[in-house]
């Protein structure tokens, strides 16, 4: 029977996981690698969510008869090591778009080729895979409306059911979840007191509540900051505890789901931009002749919610308390930093991150 390593990255779930489902016909070695190249820069809220998500993922995989293996180190080196230890002849993972993820899979393919191990990527991070929709004469859509029209018209893939059973009968060291340090990187260890707890079971509960009691008023109230009338599912989608396709299909079936589905299309739009322009987090997508100011006092006041502008300060204080901010408040606080204080957007992006 074929042996497969399923490398989890930003897809910490068992529902609608095409790579996991494809591997389930043989022996499966589910694997997550804590890579210091990533975790040493991660904020405490992110690491705490990750610890929650991995705990629930391990529980879910055990219920299916399998085991989640955990390693610490370089993702490529540890994945190849596990594959060799268990005699795997292929590595399956979800395709991602970031520059880091694409470099990682290129390195993984080169290393695996030396050992005659296949590497196969599957969809799962977006509703429509980045790169699948292209305008005539271009590599990606730069304007949302034509992208939205193409996105609406294309057939979506079917959601993949949870495997009935996972067999991982190997004498391989499992790895301890308590190695996941929830405090995060130095200087970013403070946890927001009202942060979102991670994990697929919690995410699915939030999704069910949202579809049942929040979606109906979304179009009318989603710009009302005080109403808190958005889904609060962003972190669940970011870590892949929720399948965006499963969420989009569920929302589209509701009479009032159209406005929310459009927001999921916006998410896909930005992923296809990042796919075409992988330096997006560090380089201007549309460069302009801007003059940035060095204003450490203004930047500190912005971070702490002490600018004196109530809406800006409310947004930044919410971020500290919840690790979350309404998307309109994100726009306002970012615009205040870059257009009023004229502090470089990279500083703001690093703080948000």
BALOBA-1460 file (C-alpha; in Angstrom, 3 decimals):
// residues 353
<rec num="1" residu="x" x="0.000" y="0.000" z="0.000"/>
<rec num="2" residu="x" x="1.263" y="3.453" z="-0.914"/>
<rec num="3" residu="x" x="2.693" y="5.672" z="1.855"/>
<rec num="4" residu="x" x="2.103" y="9.444" z="1.709"/>
<rec num="5" residu="x" x="3.229" y="12.347" z="3.865"/>
<rec num="6" residu="x" x="0.560" y="15.066" z="4.057"/>
<rec num="7" residu="x" x="2.321" y="18.322" z="4.933"/>
<rec num="8" residu="x" x="-0.061" y="20.703" z="6.726"/>
<rec num="9" residu="x" x="0.723" y="24.410" z="6.450"/>
<rec num="10" residu="x" x="-2.226" y="26.866" z="6.317"/>
<rec num="11" residu="x" x="-4.877" y="24.158" z="6.071"/>
<rec num="12" residu="x" x="-5.327" y="22.938" z="9.647"/>
<rec num="13" residu="x" x="-8.538" y="20.959" z="9.161"/>
<rec num="14" residu="x" x="-9.919" y="17.606" z="8.057"/>
<rec num="15" residu="x" x="-13.083" y="18.875" z="6.268"/>
<rec num="16" residu="x" x="-12.610" y="19.655" z="2.562"/>
<rec num="17" residu="x" x="-8.893" y="18.869" z="2.578"/>
<rec num="18" residu="x" x="-8.114" y="17.538" z="-0.927"/>
<rec num="19" residu="x" x="-4.527" y="16.522" z="-0.115"/>
<rec num="20" residu="x" x="-5.579" y="14.544" z="2.955"/>
<rec num="21" residu="x" x="-8.438" y="12.882" z="1.075"/>
<rec num="22" residu="x" x="-6.116" y="11.856" z="-1.772"/>
<rec num="23" residu="x" x="-3.673" y="10.281" z="0.671"/>
<rec num="24" residu="x" x="-6.332" y="8.406" z="2.645"/>
<rec num="25" residu="x" x="-6.438" y="5.514" z="0.155"/>
<rec num="26" residu="x" x="-3.103" y="4.325" z="1.538"/>
<rec num="27" residu="x" x="-0.979" y="4.836" z="4.652"/>
<rec num="28" residu="x" x="-0.944" y="8.504" z="5.721"/>
<rec num="29" residu="x" x="1.617" y="10.444" z="7.739"/>
<rec num="30" residu="x" x="0.041" y="13.830" z="8.610"/>
<rec num="31" residu="x" x="2.853" y="16.257" z="9.429"/>
<rec num="32" residu="x" x="3.225" y="19.819" z="10.682"/>
<rec num="33" residu="x" x="6.652" y="21.447" z="10.951"/>
<rec num="34" residu="x" x="7.309" y="24.333" z="13.323"/>
<rec num="35" residu="x" x="9.827" y="26.263" z="11.258"/>
<rec num="36" residu="x" x="11.819" y="28.826" z="13.298"/>
<rec num="37" residu="x" x="12.227" y="30.902" z="10.126"/>
<rec num="38" residu="x" x="8.488" y="31.614" z="10.459"/>
<rec num="39" residu="x" x="7.686" y="31.234" z="14.140"/>
<rec num="40" residu="x" x="10.436" y="33.513" z="15.424"/>
<rec num="41" residu="x" x="8.682" y="36.443" z="13.734"/>
<rec num="42" residu="x" x="5.161" y="35.424" z="14.730"/>
<rec num="43" residu="x" x="3.136" y="37.481" z="17.190"/>
<rec num="44" residu="x" x="1.804" y="35.905" z="20.359"/>
<rec num="45" residu="x" x="-1.807" y="35.874" z="19.144"/>
<rec num="46" residu="x" x="-0.796" y="33.922" z="16.057"/>
<rec num="47" residu="x" x="1.227" y="31.378" z="17.991"/>
<rec num="48" residu="x" x="-1.572" y="30.922" z="20.516"/>
<rec num="49" residu="x" x="-4.095" y="30.363" z="17.726"/>
<rec num="50" residu="x" x="-1.689" y="27.904" z="16.088"/>
<rec num="51" residu="x" x="-1.287" y="25.955" z="19.333"/>
<rec num="52" residu="x" x="-5.077" y="25.717" z="19.674"/>
<rec num="53" residu="x" x="-5.491" y="24.665" z="16.044"/>
<rec num="54" residu="x" x="-2.830" y="21.955" z="16.195"/>
<rec num="55" residu="x" x="-4.319" y="20.567" z="19.401"/>
<rec num="56" residu="x" x="-7.729" y="20.192" z="17.761"/>
<rec num="57" residu="x" x="-6.227" y="18.872" z="14.523"/>
<rec num="58" residu="x" x="-4.390" y="16.137" z="16.415"/>
<rec num="59" residu="x" x="-7.607" y="15.200" z="18.229"/>
<rec num="60" residu="x" x="-9.551" y="15.026" z="14.958"/>
<rec num="61" residu="x" x="-6.928" y="12.920" z="13.206"/>
<rec num="62" residu="x" x="-6.799" y="10.536" z="16.166"/>
<rec num="63" residu="x" x="-10.584" y="10.098" z="15.945"/>
<rec num="64" residu="x" x="-10.043" y="8.952" z="12.363"/>
<rec num="65" residu="x" x="-7.476" y="6.388" z="13.501"/>
<rec num="66" residu="x" x="-4.376" y="8.371" z="12.574"/>
<rec num="67" residu="x" x="-1.807" y="10.598" z="14.230"/>
<rec num="68" residu="x" x="-0.514" y="14.122" z="13.654"/>
<rec num="69" residu="x" x="3.276" y="14.215" z="13.662"/>
<rec num="70" residu="x" x="5.056" y="17.358" z="14.774"/>
<rec num="71" residu="x" x="8.610" y="18.413" z="13.986"/>
<rec num="72" residu="x" x="10.681" y="21.522" z="14.641"/>
<rec num="73" residu="x" x="13.226" y="22.833" z="12.148"/>
<rec num="74" residu="x" x="13.491" y="23.645" z="8.467"/>
<rec num="75" residu="x" x="10.248" y="22.532" z="6.827"/>
<rec num="76" residu="x" x="11.897" y="20.968" z="3.778"/>
<rec num="77" residu="x" x="14.598" y="19.098" z="5.688"/>
<rec num="78" residu="x" x="12.184" y="17.767" z="8.311"/>
<rec num="79" residu="x" x="9.590" y="16.709" z="5.725"/>
<rec num="80" residu="x" x="12.156" y="14.772" z="3.708"/>
<rec num="81" residu="x" x="13.493" y="13.182" z="6.898"/>
<rec num="82" residu="x" x="10.026" y="11.993" z="7.938"/>
<rec num="83" residu="x" x="9.296" y="10.708" z="4.423"/>
<rec num="84" residu="x" x="12.474" y="8.640" z="4.433"/>
<rec num="85" residu="x" x="11.865" y="7.353" z="7.975"/>
<rec num="86" residu="x" x="8.439" y="5.998" z="7.045"/>
<rec num="87" residu="x" x="9.204" y="4.898" z="3.486"/>
<rec num="88" residu="x" x="6.872" y="7.424" z="1.831"/>
<rec num="89" residu="x" x="7.057" y="7.783" z="-1.929"/>
<rec num="90" residu="x" x="5.075" y="11.013" z="-2.161"/>
<rec num="91" residu="x" x="4.447" y="14.274" z="-0.309"/>
<rec num="92" residu="x" x="1.066" y="15.996" z="-0.648"/>
<rec num="93" residu="x" x="0.273" y="19.574" z="0.392"/>
<rec num="94" residu="x" x="-2.061" y="22.483" z="-0.323"/>
<rec num="95" residu="x" x="-0.813" y="25.039" z="-2.841"/>
<rec num="96" residu="x" x="-0.131" y="28.506" z="-1.443"/>
<rec num="97" residu="x" x="0.801" y="31.812" z="-3.074"/>
<rec num="98" residu="x" x="3.224" y="33.661" z="-0.787"/>
<rec num="99" residu="x" x="6.842" y="34.087" z="-1.839"/>
<rec num="100" residu="x" x="7.921" y="32.020" z="1.166"/>
<rec num="101" residu="x" x="5.494" y="29.190" z="0.334"/>
<rec num="102" residu="x" x="6.534" y="29.092" z="-3.304"/>
<rec num="103" residu="x" x="10.236" y="29.033" z="-2.469"/>
<rec num="104" residu="x" x="9.526" y="26.280" z="0.058"/>
<rec num="105" residu="x" x="7.752" y="24.044" z="-2.439"/>
<rec num="106" residu="x" x="10.497" y="24.600" z="-5.025"/>
<rec num="107" residu="x" x="13.103" y="23.509" z="-2.484"/>
<rec num="108" residu="x" x="10.914" y="20.587" z="-1.461"/>
<rec num="109" residu="x" x="10.617" y="19.395" z="-5.067"/>
<rec num="110" residu="x" x="14.395" y="19.552" z="-5.571"/>
<rec num="111" residu="x" x="15.116" y="17.676" z="-2.341"/>
<rec num="112" residu="x" x="12.397" y="15.067" z="-2.990"/>
<rec num="113" residu="x" x="13.624" y="14.449" z="-6.522"/>
<rec num="114" residu="x" x="16.968" y="13.279" z="-5.108"/>
<rec num="115" residu="x" x="15.105" y="10.503" z="-3.268"/>
<rec num="116" residu="x" x="12.579" y="9.728" z="-6.034"/>
<rec num="117" residu="x" x="9.716" y="11.104" z="-3.969"/>
<rec num="118" residu="x" x="6.794" y="12.783" z="-5.715"/>
<rec num="119" residu="x" x="5.504" y="16.191" z="-4.581"/>
<rec num="120" residu="x" x="1.906" y="17.084" z="-5.465"/>
<rec num="121" residu="x" x="0.010" y="20.277" z="-4.648"/>
<rec num="122" residu="x" x="-3.765" y="20.480" z="-4.220"/>
<rec num="123" residu="x" x="-6.268" y="23.381" z="-4.003"/>
<rec num="124" residu="x" x="-7.706" y="24.416" z="-0.654"/>
<rec num="125" residu="x" x="-6.493" y="27.876" z="0.372"/>
<rec num="126" residu="x" x="-8.987" y="29.814" z="-1.776"/>
<rec num="127" residu="x" x="-12.399" y="29.279" z="-3.387"/>
<rec num="128" residu="x" x="-11.000" y="29.625" z="-6.915"/>
<rec num="129" residu="x" x="-7.295" y="28.742" z="-7.253"/>
<rec num="130" residu="x" x="-5.030" y="31.749" z="-7.903"/>
<rec num="131" residu="x" x="-3.965" y="31.875" z="-11.539"/>
<rec num="132" residu="x" x="-7.052" y="30.024" z="-12.767"/>
<rec num="133" residu="x" x="-8.734" y="33.254" z="-13.855"/>
<rec num="134" residu="x" x="-6.763" y="35.466" z="-16.236"/>
<rec num="135" residu="x" x="-7.890" y="38.494" z="-18.240"/>
<rec num="136" residu="x" x="-7.270" y="38.574" z="-21.948"/>
<rec num="137" residu="x" x="-3.712" y="39.792" z="-22.465"/>
<rec num="138" residu="x" x="-2.674" y="39.727" z="-18.783"/>
<rec num="139" residu="x" x="-1.432" y="37.368" z="-16.077"/>
<rec num="140" residu="x" x="-3.904" y="38.518" z="-13.393"/>
<rec num="141" residu="x" x="-6.793" y="40.874" z="-12.724"/>
<rec num="142" residu="x" x="-5.820" y="44.273" z="-11.353"/>
<rec num="143" residu="x" x="-9.406" y="45.532" z="-10.939"/>
<rec num="144" residu="x" x="-11.951" y="43.696" z="-8.821"/>
<rec num="145" residu="x" x="-15.186" y="44.115" z="-10.826"/>
<rec num="146" residu="x" x="-14.083" y="42.179" z="-13.943"/>
<rec num="147" residu="x" x="-12.494" y="39.595" z="-11.665"/>
<rec num="148" residu="x" x="-15.781" y="39.274" z="-9.761"/>
<rec num="149" residu="x" x="-17.700" y="38.657" z="-12.978"/>
<rec num="150" residu="x" x="-15.261" y="35.915" z="-14.024"/>
<rec num="151" residu="x" x="-15.207" y="34.479" z="-10.492"/>
<rec num="152" residu="x" x="-18.995" y="34.235" z="-10.374"/>
<rec num="153" residu="x" x="-19.175" y="32.529" z="-13.761"/>
<rec num="154" residu="x" x="-16.568" y="29.800" z="-13.252"/>
<rec num="155" residu="x" x="-17.682" y="26.416" z="-11.827"/>
<rec num="156" residu="x" x="-16.274" y="25.669" z="-8.371"/>
<rec num="157" residu="x" x="-14.791" y="22.316" z="-7.460"/>
<rec num="158" residu="x" x="-16.786" y="20.040" z="-5.158"/>
<rec num="159" residu="x" x="-16.014" y="19.976" z="-1.431"/>
<rec num="160" residu="x" x="-14.095" y="16.863" z="-0.396"/>
<rec num="161" residu="x" x="-15.586" y="14.731" z="2.410"/>
<rec num="162" residu="x" x="-13.659" y="13.869" z="5.562"/>
<rec num="163" residu="x" x="-11.787" y="10.562" z="5.126"/>
<rec num="164" residu="x" x="-13.574" y="7.685" z="6.852"/>
<rec num="165" residu="x" x="-10.285" y="6.443" z="8.260"/>
<rec num="166" residu="x" x="-6.607" y="7.380" z="8.373"/>
<rec num="167" residu="x" x="-3.979" y="4.657" z="8.843"/>
<rec num="168" residu="x" x="-0.583" y="5.762" z="10.177"/>
<rec num="169" residu="x" x="1.018" y="2.526" z="11.418"/>
<rec num="170" residu="x" x="4.592" y="3.720" z="11.717"/>
<rec num="171" residu="x" x="7.033" y="3.680" z="14.601"/>
<rec num="172" residu="x" x="7.946" y="7.337" z="14.046"/>
<rec num="173" residu="x" x="8.381" y="9.795" z="16.909"/>
<rec num="174" residu="x" x="5.137" y="11.739" z="17.214"/>
<rec num="175" residu="x" x="6.401" y="15.075" z="18.585"/>
<rec num="176" residu="x" x="4.910" y="17.047" z="21.455"/>
<rec num="177" residu="x" x="2.406" y="19.846" z="21.066"/>
<rec num="178" residu="x" x="3.752" y="21.596" z="24.143"/>
<rec num="179" residu="x" x="6.717" y="22.570" z="21.964"/>
<rec num="180" residu="x" x="4.442" y="25.180" z="20.379"/>
<rec num="181" residu="x" x="5.243" y="28.321" z="22.349"/>
<rec num="182" residu="x" x="2.101" y="30.471" z="22.458"/>
<rec num="183" residu="x" x="3.939" y="33.592" z="23.586"/>
<rec num="184" residu="x" x="5.365" y="34.235" z="20.135"/>
<rec num="185" residu="x" x="8.460" y="36.175" z="19.149"/>
<rec num="186" residu="x" x="10.445" y="38.371" z="21.473"/>
<rec num="187" residu="x" x="8.661" y="41.683" z="21.903"/>
<rec num="188" residu="x" x="5.393" y="40.348" z="20.501"/>
<rec num="189" residu="x" x="4.443" y="37.907" z="23.227"/>
<rec num="190" residu="x" x="1.548" y="39.808" z="24.818"/>
<rec num="191" residu="x" x="-1.706" y="37.995" z="24.106"/>
<rec num="192" residu="x" x="-4.867" y="39.988" z="23.445"/>
<rec num="193" residu="x" x="-7.220" y="39.232" z="26.358"/>
<rec num="194" residu="x" x="-10.210" y="38.714" z="24.053"/>
<rec num="195" residu="x" x="-8.382" y="36.932" z="21.245"/>
<rec num="196" residu="x" x="-10.041" y="34.322" z="19.030"/>
<rec num="197" residu="x" x="-9.347" y="30.733" z="20.102"/>
<rec num="198" residu="x" x="-8.126" y="28.517" z="17.282"/>
<rec num="199" residu="x" x="-9.067" y="25.123" z="15.922"/>
<rec num="200" residu="x" x="-11.411" y="23.610" z="13.352"/>
<rec num="201" residu="x" x="-14.152" y="22.630" z="15.782"/>
<rec num="202" residu="x" x="-14.358" y="26.167" z="17.192"/>
<rec num="203" residu="x" x="-14.181" y="27.616" z="13.675"/>
<rec num="204" residu="x" x="-17.040" y="25.426" z="12.476"/>
<rec num="205" residu="x" x="-19.117" y="26.455" z="15.488"/>
<rec num="206" residu="x" x="-18.470" y="30.124" z="14.667"/>
<rec num="207" residu="x" x="-19.371" y="29.479" z="11.031"/>
<rec num="208" residu="x" x="-22.645" y="27.768" z="11.964"/>
<rec num="209" residu="x" x="-23.603" y="30.628" z="14.298"/>
<rec num="210" residu="x" x="-22.735" y="33.197" z="11.648"/>
<rec num="211" residu="x" x="-24.747" y="31.478" z="8.912"/>
<rec num="212" residu="x" x="-27.686" y="31.017" z="11.240"/>
<rec num="213" residu="x" x="-27.897" y="34.418" z="12.917"/>
<rec num="214" residu="x" x="-25.485" y="36.898" z="11.323"/>
<rec num="215" residu="x" x="-25.598" y="36.495" z="7.578"/>
<rec num="216" residu="x" x="-29.134" y="37.816" z="7.128"/>
<rec num="217" residu="x" x="-28.227" y="41.377" z="8.182"/>
<rec num="218" residu="x" x="-24.726" y="41.396" z="6.718"/>
<rec num="219" residu="x" x="-25.398" y="43.485" z="3.617"/>
<rec num="220" residu="x" x="-27.209" y="46.160" z="5.624"/>
<rec num="221" residu="x" x="-24.923" y="46.313" z="8.667"/>
<rec num="222" residu="x" x="-21.449" y="45.158" z="7.675"/>
<rec num="223" residu="x" x="-20.065" y="48.720" z="7.534"/>
<rec num="224" residu="x" x="-21.438" y="49.565" z="10.999"/>
<rec num="225" residu="x" x="-18.345" y="49.333" z="13.191"/>
<rec num="226" residu="x" x="-20.213" y="49.452" z="16.494"/>
<rec num="227" residu="x" x="-22.606" y="46.692" z="15.426"/>
<rec num="228" residu="x" x="-19.836" y="44.063" z="15.166"/>
<rec num="229" residu="x" x="-21.895" y="42.634" z="12.308"/>
<rec num="230" residu="x" x="-19.096" y="40.884" z="10.407"/>
<rec num="231" residu="x" x="-18.324" y="37.164" z="10.546"/>
<rec num="232" residu="x" x="-15.092" y="37.282" z="12.617"/>
<rec num="233" residu="x" x="-13.932" y="34.257" z="10.602"/>
<rec num="234" residu="x" x="-10.785" y="35.884" z="9.221"/>
<rec num="235" residu="x" x="-8.320" y="34.030" z="11.451"/>
<rec num="236" residu="x" x="-10.123" y="30.746" z="10.836"/>
<rec num="237" residu="x" x="-9.710" y="31.237" z="7.094"/>
<rec num="238" residu="x" x="-6.115" y="32.457" z="7.438"/>
<rec num="239" residu="x" x="-5.009" y="29.283" z="9.233"/>
<rec num="240" residu="x" x="-7.238" y="27.067" z="7.121"/>
<rec num="241" residu="x" x="-9.333" y="25.832" z="10.025"/>
<rec num="242" residu="x" x="-12.230" y="26.651" z="7.711"/>
<rec num="243" residu="x" x="-12.334" y="25.780" z="4.035"/>
<rec num="244" residu="x" x="-13.126" y="28.997" z="2.121"/>
<rec num="245" residu="x" x="-14.901" y="26.904" z="-0.501"/>
<rec num="246" residu="x" x="-17.082" y="25.180" z="2.084"/>
<rec num="247" residu="x" x="-17.950" y="28.570" z="3.611"/>
<rec num="248" residu="x" x="-18.673" y="30.143" z="0.221"/>
<rec num="249" residu="x" x="-20.927" y="27.249" z="-0.819"/>
<rec num="250" residu="x" x="-22.841" y="27.424" z="2.457"/>
<rec num="251" residu="x" x="-23.301" y="31.205" z="2.214"/>
<rec num="252" residu="x" x="-24.316" y="31.079" z="-1.443"/>
<rec num="253" residu="x" x="-27.159" y="28.708" z="-0.598"/>
<rec num="254" residu="x" x="-28.685" y="31.325" z="1.735"/>
<rec num="255" residu="x" x="-31.095" y="33.922" z="0.310"/>
<rec num="256" residu="x" x="-29.101" y="36.796" z="1.807"/>
<rec num="257" residu="x" x="-25.630" y="35.329" z="1.255"/>
<rec num="258" residu="x" x="-24.643" y="37.251" z="-1.884"/>
<rec num="259" residu="x" x="-22.950" y="40.214" z="-0.200"/>
<rec num="260" residu="x" x="-20.840" y="37.959" z="2.001"/>
<rec num="261" residu="x" x="-19.856" y="35.685" z="-0.901"/>
<rec num="262" residu="x" x="-18.631" y="38.820" z="-2.664"/>
<rec num="263" residu="x" x="-16.272" y="39.444" z="0.253"/>
<rec num="264" residu="x" x="-14.856" y="35.936" z="-0.160"/>
<rec num="265" residu="x" x="-14.299" y="36.830" z="-3.811"/>
<rec num="266" residu="x" x="-12.349" y="39.907" z="-2.643"/>
<rec num="267" residu="x" x="-10.180" y="37.536" z="-0.608"/>
<rec num="268" residu="x" x="-9.531" y="35.415" z="-3.708"/>
<rec num="269" residu="x" x="-8.844" y="38.578" z="-5.731"/>
<rec num="270" residu="x" x="-5.993" y="39.564" z="-3.435"/>
<rec num="271" residu="x" x="-4.612" y="36.026" z="-3.475"/>
<rec num="272" residu="x" x="-4.391" y="36.104" z="-7.264"/>
<rec num="273" residu="x" x="-2.630" y="39.473" z="-7.001"/>
<rec num="274" residu="x" x="-0.142" y="37.935" z="-4.541"/>
<rec num="275" residu="x" x="0.283" y="34.944" z="-6.853"/>
<rec num="276" residu="x" x="1.283" y="37.265" z="-9.696"/>
<rec num="277" residu="x" x="3.221" y="39.684" z="-7.468"/>
<rec num="278" residu="x" x="4.763" y="37.580" z="-4.657"/>
<rec num="279" residu="x" x="6.739" y="40.548" z="-3.264"/>
<rec num="280" residu="x" x="3.437" y="42.231" z="-2.331"/>
<rec num="281" residu="x" x="4.068" y="42.204" z="1.474"/>
<rec num="282" residu="x" x="7.355" y="44.112" z="1.109"/>
<rec num="283" residu="x" x="7.160" y="46.105" z="-2.126"/>
<rec num="284" residu="x" x="4.712" y="48.679" z="-3.527"/>
<rec num="285" residu="x" x="2.260" y="47.073" z="-5.931"/>
<rec num="286" residu="x" x="1.653" y="50.461" z="-7.548"/>
<rec num="287" residu="x" x="4.777" y="52.546" z="-6.842"/>
<rec num="288" residu="x" x="4.301" y="56.271" z="-6.380"/>
<rec num="289" residu="x" x="6.491" y="59.247" z="-5.570"/>
<rec num="290" residu="x" x="5.714" y="59.380" z="-1.867"/>
<rec num="291" residu="x" x="7.872" y="61.113" z="0.721"/>
<rec num="292" residu="x" x="7.800" y="59.238" z="4.036"/>
<rec num="293" residu="x" x="8.463" y="60.870" z="7.401"/>
<rec num="294" residu="x" x="10.428" y="59.598" z="10.372"/>
<rec num="295" residu="x" x="7.972" y="60.177" z="13.236"/>
<rec num="296" residu="x" x="8.590" y="57.703" z="16.094"/>
<rec num="297" residu="x" x="6.343" y="59.608" z="18.523"/>
<rec num="298" residu="x" x="3.466" y="59.699" z="16.060"/>
<rec num="299" residu="x" x="3.954" y="56.027" z="15.237"/>
<rec num="300" residu="x" x="3.903" y="55.093" z="18.933"/>
<rec num="301" residu="x" x="0.745" y="57.151" z="19.521"/>
<rec num="302" residu="x" x="-0.872" y="55.406" z="16.535"/>
<rec num="303" residu="x" x="0.027" y="51.952" z="17.858"/>
<rec num="304" residu="x" x="-1.279" y="52.718" z="21.338"/>
<rec num="305" residu="x" x="-4.503" y="54.427" z="20.224"/>
<rec num="306" residu="x" x="-3.475" y="57.911" z="21.422"/>
<rec num="307" residu="x" x="-3.723" y="59.993" z="18.244"/>
<rec num="308" residu="x" x="-6.706" y="62.000" z="19.487"/>
<rec num="309" residu="x" x="-8.848" y="60.891" z="16.537"/>
<rec num="310" residu="x" x="-11.590" y="58.765" z="18.123"/>
<rec num="311" residu="x" x="-12.185" y="56.356" z="15.244"/>
<rec num="312" residu="x" x="-8.469" y="55.721" z="14.714"/>
<rec num="313" residu="x" x="-7.867" y="55.220" z="18.431"/>
<rec num="314" residu="x" x="-10.869" y="52.916" z="18.824"/>
<rec num="315" residu="x" x="-9.617" y="50.708" z="16.009"/>
<rec num="316" residu="x" x="-6.088" y="50.442" z="17.357"/>
<rec num="317" residu="x" x="-7.332" y="49.704" z="20.882"/>
<rec num="318" residu="x" x="-9.609" y="46.999" z="19.529"/>
<rec num="319" residu="x" x="-6.598" y="45.454" z="17.814"/>
<rec num="320" residu="x" x="-4.706" y="45.317" z="21.113"/>
<rec num="321" residu="x" x="-7.672" y="43.891" z="23.029"/>
<rec num="322" residu="x" x="-8.929" y="41.350" z="20.509"/>
<rec num="323" residu="x" x="-6.189" y="40.785" z="17.952"/>
<rec num="324" residu="x" x="-8.925" y="41.817" z="15.500"/>
<rec num="325" residu="x" x="-10.106" y="44.965" z="13.803"/>
<rec num="326" residu="x" x="-13.144" y="45.682" z="11.617"/>
<rec num="327" residu="x" x="-12.086" y="46.015" z="7.985"/>
<rec num="328" residu="x" x="-13.330" y="49.604" z="7.718"/>
<rec num="329" residu="x" x="-11.349" y="50.516" z="10.818"/>
<rec num="330" residu="x" x="-8.322" y="48.849" z="9.216"/>
<rec num="331" residu="x" x="-8.702" y="51.114" z="6.200"/>
<rec num="332" residu="x" x="-9.102" y="54.217" z="8.345"/>
<rec num="333" residu="x" x="-6.168" y="53.445" z="10.662"/>
<rec num="334" residu="x" x="-3.902" y="52.531" z="7.740"/>
<rec num="335" residu="x" x="-4.858" y="55.679" z="5.841"/>
<rec num="336" residu="x" x="-4.212" y="57.818" z="8.933"/>
<rec num="337" residu="x" x="-0.736" y="56.330" z="9.333"/>
<rec num="338" residu="x" x="0.286" y="56.643" z="5.694"/>
<rec num="339" residu="x" x="-1.570" y="59.752" z="4.504"/>
<rec num="340" residu="x" x="-1.781" y="61.908" z="7.615"/>
<rec num="341" residu="x" x="1.326" y="60.921" z="9.572"/>
<rec num="342" residu="x" x="3.054" y="59.846" z="6.331"/>
<rec num="343" residu="x" x="4.825" y="57.012" z="8.148"/>
<rec num="344" residu="x" x="5.922" y="54.197" z="5.833"/>
<rec num="345" residu="x" x="3.300" y="51.499" z="5.297"/>
<rec num="346" residu="x" x="5.840" y="48.738" z="6.032"/>
<rec num="347" residu="x" x="6.026" y="49.846" z="9.669"/>
<rec num="348" residu="x" x="2.248" y="49.680" z="9.928"/>
<rec num="349" residu="x" x="2.140" y="46.292" z="8.192"/>
<rec num="350" residu="x" x="4.738" y="44.907" z="10.583"/>
<rec num="351" residu="x" x="2.728" y="46.107" z="13.570"/>
<rec num="352" residu="x" x="-0.528" y="44.674" z="12.239"/>
<rec num="353" residu="x" x="1.264" y="41.393" z="11.607"/>
